[in-house]
Amino acid sequence: MDNVVPSSDGEQPTPAASAAPAVTTAASPASPEAPPGRTARRRRFGLLPRILLAIVLGIVLGLVMPEAIARVFTTFNGVFSGFLGFLIPLIIVGLVTPAIGELGHGAGKMLAATAGFAYLSTVLCGLFALALSMLLLPRMLSGASIDSLDNPEDSAIAAYFEIEIPPVFDVMTALILSFCLGIGLTLVKRGALQESFEQLRTIIVRIIEAIIIPLLPLYIFGMFLGLTMNGQIWTVIGTFLTVILLVFAMTVVVLLAQYGVAGWAMGRNPLRMLWTMLPAYMTALGTSSSAATIPVTAECAKRNGIPDAIADFVVPLCATIHLSGSTLKITTFAVAIMIVTGMPLHVGALVGFVLMLGVVMIAAPGVPGGAIMAAAGVLASLLGFSEAAVGLMIAAYIAIDSFGTATNVTGDGAIAAIMTKLSKGRVAGNLQVAGHPQVQGV
């Protein structure tokens, strides 16, 4: 994916008052003025293909690679995961704080209502996924076990050396600090402090783009290499396939429920409304980008009878804060990994995880798999996920990234229908949304 295309479901697009497309394709044909034999751009090898290639190579080479060479990748994974653990609290402070502050300085009651319904939709999808996962996955994954996943030091592939990189503060401190500062920013006049956090966000996003994302496929390769050499890979693959099927079925149920409410709000056939949103779903499925799909989503919403002003306000905003499909995926995979690794399933902790996830996801950075990167800290702090478990979550999430994105953007049309019902025809002019920085994908 070219760097002018906003990336996956967790990105921070720039909401606009119009739905005019502002995205260029990753590979455009040669212009008439271009010299013969040259093209304007070459298509880049995107993150998803790199992740999939890393998984395949990790499995294949894990069958034949000497242990001495495999230990090099184990050493790298230890250093990389240590750096990621150091960065996660900074990601939370740098992304959540300005996101909350900007929502508070938005377009008054309309923004507050839209954000409230987006959060409610996200949390309800997460709770639905949690309930169904706890009901079905223990039976579906019966007999599957990866006992040593959270104890890589006990495996046969030891690192050559280890580097301790302690974080500045822990994840829970970062979350509470972010909420306090973000809410505080909504109570004061916009000034240097808000701008400072926006600059911190830019720095954090650039670190993710320049360091974390390019090295992520190598980290995934090392993880699957170790799983193959330890004989655990087939359990992991079986788990992934089972959970992917369950996730897909749940996204269908979620969309039917969302458009059942939307059909009631608009007085229209919900199935016909959902069919009208099909171009947005297919576009998101192909691009894995909520932001790149904004023009299509807005146009589909207008065909469903949504007023232009509401569609042009709600759709760009919800592309940032409405992540029901992403929450559904993360929750389901989290429960699956907890089951196969023998972690206790505490309902209270899992419900708190879903509620916190709905807030943290609004700060997901504009990089592929940004939602899972923002959620990594909550996985570790509230559910006790190890570095290896978080790595598996990242791999699983990105592998089916586009289905979550498609669910997110299609649900945006349902939120727009609800806001149309609440406005009762009072909204006629153009609305504006506080903008977010446009960040580059890969």
Secondary structure, DSSP 4 states (H G I P E B T S, - for coil): --TTS--STT------SS-------SSPPPPTTSPTT--S------HHHHHHHHHHHHHHHHTT--HHHHHHHHHHHHHHHHHHHHHHHHHHHHHHHHHHHHHHTSSHHHHHHHHHHHHHHHHHHHHHHHHHHHHHHHHHTTT---TTTT-GGGSS---S-------SS-HHHHHHHHHHHHHHHHHS-S-HHHHHHHHHHHHHHHHIIIIIHHHHHHHHHHHHHHHHHTT-HHHHHHHHHHHHHHHHHHHHHHHHHHHHHHHHHHTS-HHHHHHHTHHHHHHHHHH--TTTTHHHHHHHHHHTT--HHHHHHHHHHHHHH--HHHHHHHHHHHHHHHHHTT----HHHHHHHHHHHHHHGGG--SSTTHHHHHHHHHHHHHH---HHHHHHHHHHHHHTHHHHHHHHHHHHHHHHHHHHHHHTT---S-------------
